Amino acid sequence: MLIDQHKVYDDEAAVIQTDRQARTELETLFEADLLEQPPKALNPEEKSEPG
């Protein structure tokens, strides 16, 4: 992201656009990570026993 922004550092609109693209990419990655995580137990009383 910083390399992309350096290429356009003198163009404020381009810097803002680069930032928006990077933010969108990160949001997509975070959402994908959430989808890949196993679901948590529905019953909060269910706890794993040490063992």
Jmol script that loads the backbone (N, CA, C; Angstrom):
load data "model"
ATOM      1  N   MET A   1       0.830  -1.183   0.000  1.00  0.00           N
ATOM      2  CA  MET A   1       0.000   0.000   0.000  1.00  0.00           C
ATOM      3  C   MET A   1       0.877   1.249   0.000  1.00  0.00           C
ATOM      4  N   LEU A   2       1.908   1.287   0.819  1.00  0.00           N
ATOM      5  CA  LEU A   2       2.749   2.477   0.885  1.00  0.00           C
ATOM      6  C   LEU A   2       3.474   2.721  -0.435  1.00  0.00           C
ATOM      7  N   ILE A   3       3.888   1.648  -1.091  1.00  0.00           N
ATOM      8  CA  ILE A   3       4.568   1.806  -2.382  1.00  0.00           C
ATOM      9  C   ILE A   3       3.610   2.413  -3.396  1.00  0.00           C
ATOM     10  N   ASP A   4       2.361   1.935  -3.400  1.00  0.00           N
ATOM     11  CA  ASP A   4       1.366   2.492  -4.313  1.00  0.00           C
ATOM     12  C   ASP A   4       1.106   3.961  -4.013  1.00  0.00           C
ATOM     13  N   GLN A   5       1.035   4.298  -2.728  1.00  0.00           N
ATOM     14  CA  GLN A   5       0.777   5.693  -2.366  1.00  0.00           C
ATOM     15  C   GLN A   5       1.974   6.573  -2.715  1.00  0.00           C
ATOM     16  N   HIS A   6       3.188   6.059  -2.605  1.00  0.00           N
ATOM     17  CA  HIS A   6       4.365   6.871  -2.926  1.00  0.00           C
ATOM     18  C   HIS A   6       4.368   7.269  -4.401  1.00  0.00           C
ATOM     19  N   LYS A   7       3.867   6.379  -5.249  1.00  0.00           N
ATOM     20  CA  LYS A   7       3.825   6.663  -6.684  1.00  0.00           C
ATOM     21  C   LYS A   7       2.927   7.856  -6.993  1.00  0.00           C
ATOM     22  N   VAL A   8       1.970   8.143  -6.128  1.00  0.00           N
ATOM     23  CA  VAL A   8       1.000   9.205  -6.396  1.00  0.00           C
ATOM     24  C   VAL A   8       0.950  10.225  -5.263  1.00  0.00           C
ATOM     25  N   TYR A   9       2.035  10.331  -4.489  1.00  0.00           N
ATOM     26  CA  TYR A   9       2.001  11.168  -3.288  1.00  0.00           C
ATOM     27  C   TYR A   9       1.672  12.619  -3.561  1.00  0.00           C
ATOM     28  N   ASP A  10       1.916  13.088  -4.785  1.00  0.00           N
ATOM     29  CA  ASP A  10       1.637  14.486  -5.089  1.00  0.00           C
ATOM     30  C   ASP A  10       0.228  14.692  -5.640  1.00  0.00           C
ATOM     31  N   ASP A  11      -0.554  13.631  -5.744  1.00  0.00           N
ATOM     32  CA  ASP A  11      -1.916  13.708  -6.247  1.00  0.00           C
ATOM     33  C   ASP A  11      -2.864  13.246  -5.140  1.00  0.00           C
ATOM     34  N   GLU A  12      -3.466  14.197  -4.437  1.00  0.00           N
ATOM     35  CA  GLU A  12      -4.290  13.886  -3.271  1.00  0.00           C
ATOM     36  C   GLU A  12      -5.430  12.927  -3.612  1.00  0.00           C
ATOM     37  N   ALA A  13      -6.090  13.137  -4.728  1.00  0.00           N
ATOM     38  CA  ALA A  13      -7.201  12.268  -5.109  1.00  0.00           C
ATOM     39  C   ALA A  13      -6.714  10.832  -5.328  1.00  0.00           C
ATOM     40  N   ALA A  14      -5.555  10.670  -5.930  1.00  0.00           N
ATOM     41  CA  ALA A  14      -5.012   9.335  -6.165  1.00  0.00           C
ATOM     42  C   ALA A  14      -4.623   8.666  -4.850  1.00  0.00           C
ATOM     43  N   VAL A  15      -4.087   9.439  -3.905  1.00  0.00           N
ATOM     44  CA  VAL A  15      -3.740   8.886  -2.595  1.00  0.00           C
ATOM     45  C   VAL A  15      -5.001   8.396  -1.886  1.00  0.00           C
ATOM     46  N   ILE A  16      -6.047   9.179  -1.941  1.00  0.00           N
ATOM     47  CA  ILE A  16      -7.312   8.799  -1.308  1.00  0.00           C
ATOM     48  C   ILE A  16      -7.866   7.543  -1.966  1.00  0.00           C
ATOM     49  N   GLN A  17      -7.806   7.468  -3.299  1.00  0.00           N
ATOM     50  CA  GLN A  17      -8.301   6.293  -4.002  1.00  0.00           C
ATOM     51  C   GLN A  17      -7.484   5.054  -3.637  1.00  0.00           C
ATOM     52  N   THR A  18      -6.165   5.198  -3.548  1.00  0.00           N
ATOM     53  CA  THR A  18      -5.305   4.079  -3.167  1.00  0.00           C
ATOM     54  C   THR A  18      -5.646   3.601  -1.767  1.00  0.00           C
ATOM     55  N   ASP A  19      -5.895   4.542  -0.856  1.00  0.00           N
ATOM     56  CA  ASP A  19      -6.275   4.195   0.510  1.00  0.00           C
ATOM     57  C   ASP A  19      -7.605   3.435   0.527  1.00  0.00           C
ATOM     58  N   ARG A  20      -8.553   3.878  -0.241  1.00  0.00           N
ATOM     59  CA  ARG A  20      -9.862   3.209  -0.298  1.00  0.00           C
ATOM     60  C   ARG A  20      -9.726   1.785  -0.834  1.00  0.00           C
ATOM     61  N   GLN A  21      -8.885   1.623  -1.854  1.00  0.00           N
ATOM     62  CA  GLN A  21      -8.682   0.279  -2.413  1.00  0.00           C
ATOM     63  C   GLN A  21      -8.043  -0.641  -1.381  1.00  0.00           C
ATOM     64  N   ALA A  22      -7.052  -0.129  -0.658  1.00  0.00           N
ATOM     65  CA  ALA A  22      -6.386  -0.937   0.359  1.00  0.00           C
ATOM     66  C   ALA A  22      -7.368  -1.306   1.474  1.00  0.00           C
ATOM     67  N   ARG A  23      -8.201  -0.369   1.885  1.00  0.00           N
ATOM     68  CA  ARG A  23      -9.190  -0.630   2.926  1.00  0.00           C
ATOM     69  C   ARG A  23     -10.186  -1.702   2.473  1.00  0.00           C
ATOM     70  N   THR A  24     -10.615  -1.616   1.222  1.00  0.00           N
ATOM     71  CA  THR A  24     -11.539  -2.612   0.690  1.00  0.00           C
ATOM     72  C   THR A  24     -10.900  -3.996   0.671  1.00  0.00           C
ATOM     73  N   GLU A  25      -9.625  -4.067   0.276  1.00  0.00           N
ATOM     74  CA  GLU A  25      -8.923  -5.347   0.262  1.00  0.00           C
ATOM     75  C   GLU A  25      -8.829  -5.934   1.668  1.00  0.00           C
ATOM     76  N   LEU A  26      -8.499  -5.085   2.644  1.00  0.00           N
ATOM     77  CA  LEU A  26      -8.403  -5.565   4.027  1.00  0.00           C
ATOM     78  C   LEU A  26      -9.753  -6.040   4.548  1.00  0.00           C
ATOM     79  N   GLU A  27     -10.803  -5.294   4.264  1.00  0.00           N
ATOM     80  CA  GLU A  27     -12.137  -5.706   4.709  1.00  0.00           C
ATOM     81  C   GLU A  27     -12.502  -7.063   4.120  1.00  0.00           C
ATOM     82  N   THR A  28     -12.166  -7.268   2.852  1.00  0.00           N
ATOM     83  CA  THR A  28     -12.445  -8.547   2.196  1.00  0.00           C
ATOM     84  C   THR A  28     -11.678  -9.674   2.869  1.00  0.00           C
ATOM     85  N   LEU A  29     -10.410  -9.423   3.200  1.00  0.00           N
ATOM     86  CA  LEU A  29      -9.603 -10.443   3.875  1.00  0.00           C
ATOM     87  C   LEU A  29     -10.163 -10.764   5.258  1.00  0.00           C
ATOM     88  N   PHE A  30     -10.537  -9.741   6.006  1.00  0.00           N
ATOM     89  CA  PHE A  30     -11.093  -9.961   7.346  1.00  0.00           C
ATOM     90  C   PHE A  30     -12.408 -10.733   7.274  1.00  0.00           C
ATOM     91  N   GLU A  31     -13.257 -10.389   6.310  1.00  0.00           N
ATOM     92  CA  GLU A  31     -14.523 -11.096   6.157  1.00  0.00           C
ATOM     93  C   GLU A  31     -14.279 -12.559   5.788  1.00  0.00           C
ATOM     94  N   ALA A  32     -13.308 -12.816   4.945  1.00  0.00           N
ATOM     95  CA  ALA A  32     -12.989 -14.193   4.561  1.00  0.00           C
ATOM     96  C   ALA A  32     -12.490 -14.969   5.775  1.00  0.00           C
ATOM     97  N   ASP A  33     -11.678 -14.329   6.606  1.00  0.00           N
ATOM     98  CA  ASP A  33     -11.189 -14.988   7.819  1.00  0.00           C
ATOM     99  C   ASP A  33     -12.355 -15.341   8.744  1.00  0.00           C
ATOM    100  N   LEU A  34     -13.324 -14.443   8.870  1.00  0.00           N
ATOM    101  CA  LEU A  34     -14.475 -14.713   9.728  1.00  0.00           C
ATOM    102  C   LEU A  34     -15.276 -15.900   9.211  1.00  0.00           C
ATOM    103  N   LEU A  35     -15.402 -16.000   7.900  1.00  0.00           N
ATOM    104  CA  LEU A  35     -16.171 -17.096   7.309  1.00  0.00           C
ATOM    105  C   LEU A  35     -15.461 -18.437   7.475  1.00  0.00           C
ATOM    106  N   GLU A  36     -14.143 -18.424   7.563  1.00  0.00           N
ATOM    107  CA  GLU A  36     -13.375 -19.660   7.679  1.00  0.00           C
ATOM    108  C   GLU A  36     -13.294 -20.171   9.111  1.00  0.00           C
ATOM    109  N   GLN A  37     -13.601 -19.344  10.093  1.00  0.00           N
ATOM    110  CA  GLN A  37     -13.514 -19.764  11.485  1.00  0.00           C
ATOM    111  C   GLN A  37     -14.659 -20.709  11.815  1.00  0.00           C
ATOM    112  N   PRO A  38     -14.379 -21.743  12.612  1.00  0.00           N
ATOM    113  CA  PRO A  38     -15.462 -22.648  13.009  1.00  0.00           C
ATOM    114  C   PRO A  38     -16.462 -21.905  13.893  1.00  0.00           C
ATOM    115  N   PRO A  39     -17.729 -22.267  13.809  1.00  0.00           N
ATOM    116  CA  PRO A  39     -18.735 -21.587  14.635  1.00  0.00           C
ATOM    117  C   PRO A  39     -18.503 -21.855  16.115  1.00  0.00           C
ATOM    118  N   LYS A  40     -18.785 -20.866  16.923  1.00  0.00           N
ATOM    119  CA  LYS A  40     -18.663 -21.015  18.376  1.00  0.00           C
ATOM    120  C   LYS A  40     -19.888 -21.759  18.900  1.00  0.00           C
ATOM    121  N   ALA A  41     -19.732 -22.347  20.070  1.00  0.00           N
ATOM    122  CA  ALA A  41     -20.840 -23.086  20.681  1.00  0.00           C
ATOM    123  C   ALA A  41     -22.012 -22.138  20.917  1.00  0.00           C
ATOM    124  N   LEU A  42     -23.202 -22.615  20.627  1.00  0.00           N
ATOM    125  CA  LEU A  42     -24.387 -21.788  20.829  1.00  0.00           C
ATOM    126  C   LEU A  42     -24.733 -21.661  22.302  1.00  0.00           C
ATOM    127  N   ASN A  43     -24.409 -22.672  23.085  1.00  0.00           N
ATOM    128  CA  ASN A  43     -24.707 -22.673  24.505  1.00  0.00           C
ATOM    129  C   ASN A  43     -23.511 -22.112  25.265  1.00  0.00           C
ATOM    130  N   PRO A  44     -23.633 -20.924  25.882  1.00  0.00           N
ATOM    131  CA  PRO A  44     -22.486 -20.334  26.572  1.00  0.00           C
ATOM    132  C   PRO A  44     -22.024 -21.144  27.779  1.00  0.00           C
ATOM    133  N   GLU A  45     -22.875 -22.063  28.264  1.00  0.00           N
ATOM    134  CA  GLU A  45     -22.484 -22.879  29.405  1.00  0.00           C
ATOM    135  C   GLU A  45     -21.554 -24.018  28.985  1.00  0.00           C
ATOM    136  N   GLU A  46     -21.510 -24.318  27.686  1.00  0.00           N
ATOM    137  CA  GLU A  46     -20.625 -25.376  27.205  1.00  0.00           C
ATOM    138  C   GLU A  46     -19.196 -24.852  27.227  1.00  0.00           C
ATOM    139  N   LYS A  47     -18.378 -25.448  28.021  1.00  0.00           N
ATOM    140  CA  LYS A  47     -16.972 -25.057  28.092  1.00  0.00           C
ATOM    141  C   LYS A  47     -16.131 -26.297  27.936  1.00  0.00           C
ATOM    142  N   SER A  48     -14.997 -26.129  27.298  1.00  0.00           N
ATOM    143  CA  SER A  48     -14.143 -27.305  27.139  1.00  0.00           C
ATOM    144  C   SER A  48     -13.439 -27.600  28.452  1.00  0.00           C
ATOM    145  N   GLU A  49     -13.400 -28.859  28.773  1.00  0.00           N
ATOM    146  CA  GLU A  49     -12.767 -29.319  30.006  1.00  0.00           C
ATOM    147  C   GLU A  49     -11.261 -29.407  29.782  1.00  0.00           C
ATOM    148  N   PRO A  50     -10.453 -28.914  30.714  1.00  0.00           N
ATOM    149  CA  PRO A  50      -9.010 -29.062  30.558  1.00  0.00           C
ATOM    150  C   PRO A  50      -8.649 -30.530  30.626  1.00  0.00           C
ATOM    151  N   GLY A  51      -7.707 -30.920  29.778  1.00  0.00           N
ATOM    152  CA  GLY A  51      -7.496 -32.286  29.933  1.00  0.00           C
ATOM    153  C   GLY A  51      -6.507 -32.985  29.221  1.00  0.00           C
TER     154      GLY A  51
END
end "model"
wireframe off; spacefill off
backbone 0.3
color backbone group
